[in-house]
Amino acid sequence: EVQLVESGGGLVQAGGSLRLSCAASGLTFADYAIAWFRQAPGKEREGVSCISTSDGSTYYADSVKGRFTISRPNAKNTVYLQMNSLKPGDTAVYYCAAVKWWSCSSWSPSVFDSWGQGTQVTISS
């Protein structure tokens, strides 16, 4: 069974940084695309970033480009989301998700088969 566990959330001031981790088990890690989503209260779940299966290409929502970086170190079953220059609008529960052999061409949550439990990120102004 595929399991994903997020960690690294917390409360930080605007302009600060956090690094989220998504630890995976029960899968052949290199075969899966991994994405980060977030969901704020009363809002739809939205895609934040994705790293593809084939070549490790990375993709970002316009709202986080230049501030967030997704990475998947070789030979390590963990994906990171480095978040810099955080804004109050980044406040949300952040989830990682996985789907096998995906190009990250779609940001619909329905594409992804496996999800973590989420980690809360709160940015104070």
C-alpha angles and dihedrals in degrees: 000000000000113000128185124188123190125203140162102071123134147124119303137160123256110277093031131114140238134181117214122201130206113195116196132201136167094043143081093256098206091057095062135079111220125208137183120221131179135201126195122197111285094006136103120261108262134196116249106174141343137195115204130230103229105051106358094251114169130222133191139192113249090244093064104032112129092017106060129053127192119203139176112193116213117264093010124108094217133094119202133205112200109199119194134173090024120200132200087251089066090068108121145105107280121213133187120214137186138207128174120253100353132156096207089242091134126053096190112127088221090070093066121082104191130045139185125228095256134244125232119240116188123182118194122208 
